[in-house]
Amino acid sequence: MKNSQTGVSAYSADDETETELEVIGRFMMRLKVKNLPRNYQLFHEALYGQDRGLAEEIEALGSLPSQSGLDEIGLKHRLVSHCGLVARKSESDAAAMLREVADQLAKGLIKKQHFAREVVQSPDVSATLDSLNASLSNLMLYETELTERLRNCANPRKPARNTNA
């Protein structure tokens, strides 16, 4: 299986012109871009596609473009090979949000435990109730913020469409 393509020529039998794949590969090699399938699609679109702006954006990254910069361009132009990156970013954002929620809940638990100790030890119940009221107000703010963030994650904003097209 390893040598199954040994006899396959990348050149046309009629002439010595380079294939698109060779041109793309050579261009990517010159820029030291990783040979990932999504990069091949990106460079194919830049070199042979209809959108000349894509090539200009890649050129603006300089002589050693970063993978994140290339991926950002691929995502911006909604190339099929970059769709998996959207899912990974969404998972990463969700995990970060859950870590933040867990942190807020842990802080709330610590405050609750602190309050319970104060109630047991405090002869002045009025001050303790004021503290409870303030803590509950903060908790309601956190809950409202969390609800809003969850709504935003569940219904992400759709990019505005260009009405000039």
Beta strands, then each sheet from edge to edge (+ up, - down):
end
